[in-house]
Amino acid sequence: MSYSDNVRGIYQQQLNGIKEAGLFKQERYIHSPQTADIEVEFPTGASLKKVINMCANNYLGLSSHPEVIKAAHEGLDNRGYGMSSVRFICGTQDIHLQLEAQVTEFLGTEDTILFPSCMDANAGVFEAILTKDDVMIADRLVHASIIDGMRLCSAMQDSFKHSNMKHLEEKLQLHSDKRVKIVITDGVFSMDGDTAKLDEIAALCEKYDAMIFVDDSHASGFIGKTGRGTHEKCGVVGKIDVITTTFGKALGGASGGCVSGRRELVEMCRQKARPYLFSNTIAPVVVSGVVKVLEILSQSTERRDKLEQNTEYWRKGLTEAGFILKAGDTPIVPVMLFNAKLSQDISKDLYQEGVYAIGFFFPVVPQGQARIRTQISAGHEKHHLDKALDAFVKVGKKHDILGKTKQEIIEMSGA
Ligand SMILES: *Cc1c(COP(=O)(O)O)cnc(C)c1O
C-alpha cells in the first residue's frame, strides 16, 4: 500500500482530533543551554525571549555545569565520539565499568548495569528477571516506562492503590503462591511530587517474602540526607532489590539510565535484557559527564542542600501568596488550578511575565486536577525565585485566584 491520499487522510483526521480535544503538544524552542535563564522562541517564529525556567528536571543545576562540560570534552578527546557497537560486542570501555562501579557505590547496592535510558532499563529488566510463574505488583501511579516494561514480561501483572499499604498487603497475601513476587513503585512520583513509603513497603516485602523495585529517576542525586535517593530518605538503603534511575534528570541531564541492585539480578540483565543487548552503548562523552557528576555529588552535599533551601523558600512564598499547592517536601511543586483552561491561560500569562512553567491537565493528571507543575533547581538563585514569585502573584491576582478555596476556583473558572 502506498501513502495514498486516503491513508494520509486517516492520519490527518486523527491529528485534527488531537487538536480539537486540546491535547496537541506544541513544543517551545530553546536557543540556549539548559540553565535557570533560557532563551525561548515561542510561538514559533517569534523573537527570542529570556525567561526563567521553572519546569526542567535539572534539579541540581548540573546540566550545563562547567566541570561537567569539561569532563565531557575530555571524554570526547580521550575515548572518541561514538562506539558503533552494543556493549557485549565491542562497546564496553573502561569508563563504562568505572561509571557502573561509581553508581553502585553511590546508591549503596551490589552491582549496576548501564542502559541507553531509564525507559530502556524499565523496558528490559522485568522480562530479564521474571517468568510466568512470578507476579509484579505495581503502584497504580508508576511511570509509563514501567507499565511498558511490565507489558513485555510474561509474569502476572497486578497493582495496588497509590501508596495504599493495606491494599498492597492484600495483594501480597493474594499472590502468596507465586515463585517470585516483586513490588514495583516510583521513589518520587513525578506529577504530585510525593514520596513512596519505602520503609513500610520494605517491611511488608520482608513479611511476605517479596522483592522491591524502585524507579528513583526523580530522586537520585538529591533526595535523602546525602542525595542517594528515596531509599536513603526512608532509611532502607541496602534493602531495595532493584533500583532503576536516569542520568537524564538531576545527574547531568544528558541521557542514559541503569539498573542497580542485587548482583544476580544485574547479571541476568547483562545476559538477557533486550535494550542492553540490542541498542547502542552510551557514548563516551555522556559517560565521562556522569562520572564527573557523581564525583561532585560524592564530595559535598552543597547542591542538594541548596536545592532543599530553594524548595522551602519557593513553597513558603507561593503558600503565603495564597496559592494551593500539593503538600510535600520534594522540589516538584504543583500549583493546583483544577481547571484545564485556567492552567493553560496562567501558563501563557506567566510566560509573558518571563516565567516558563507548563500547565498539565487530563489525561496527564486526573480529570479536575489541572495544575502548573513547578520544579525547583539548585541552579536557581534567590533573585530567580523572587522574580518568579512576583510573576505568579501578578498573574494570580489577574485571575483572582489568590486565597481562594478549591471550590471557589472551580466555580469561578466554570468547570
Ligand atoms: C524520566 C523518567 C524515566 C525515563 O528516563 P529516561 O532516561 O529519559 O528514559 C523513567 N522513569 C521515571 C520515573 C521517570 O521520571
The ligand as an SDF file (V2000), in Angstrom:
LIG
                    3D

 15 15  0  0  0  0  0  0  0  0999 V2000
   12.0380   10.3740   33.3040 C   0  0  0  0  0  0  0  0  0  0  0  0
   11.6840    9.0590   33.8110 C   0  0  0  0  0  0  0  0  0  0  0  0
   12.0460    7.8990   33.1160 C   0  0  0  0  0  0  0  0  0  0  0  0
   12.7050    7.9400   31.7740 C   0  0  0  0  0  0  0  0  0  0  0  0
   14.0540    8.2540   31.8650 O   0  0  0  0  0  0  0  0  0  0  0  0
   14.9140    8.3490   30.5150 P   0  0  0  0  0  0  0  0  0  0  0  0
   16.2910    8.0660   30.9580 O   0  0  0  0  0  0  0  0  0  0  0  0
   14.7150    9.7270   29.9890 O   0  0  0  0  0  0  0  0  0  0  0  0
   14.3830    7.3160   29.5860 O   0  0  0  0  0  0  0  0  0  0  0  0
   11.7520    6.6830   33.6940 C   0  0  0  0  0  0  0  0  0  0  0  0
   11.1200    6.6000   34.8790 N   0  0  0  0  0  0  0  0  0  0  0  0
   10.7320    7.6880   35.5630 C   0  0  0  0  0  0  0  0  0  0  0  0
   10.0460    7.5450   36.8760 C   0  0  0  0  0  0  0  0  0  0  0  0
   10.9990    8.9570   35.0450 C   0  0  0  0  0  0  0  0  0  0  0  0
   10.6000   10.0430   35.7010 O   0  0  0  0  0  0  0  0  0  0  0  0
  1  2  1  0
  2  3  1  0
  2 14  2  0
  3  4  1  0
  3 10  2  0
  4  5  1  0
  5  6  1  0
  6  7  2  0
  6  8  1  0
  6  9  1  0
 10 11  1  0
 11 12  2  0
 12 13  1  0
 12 14  1  0
 14 15  1  0
M  END
$$$$
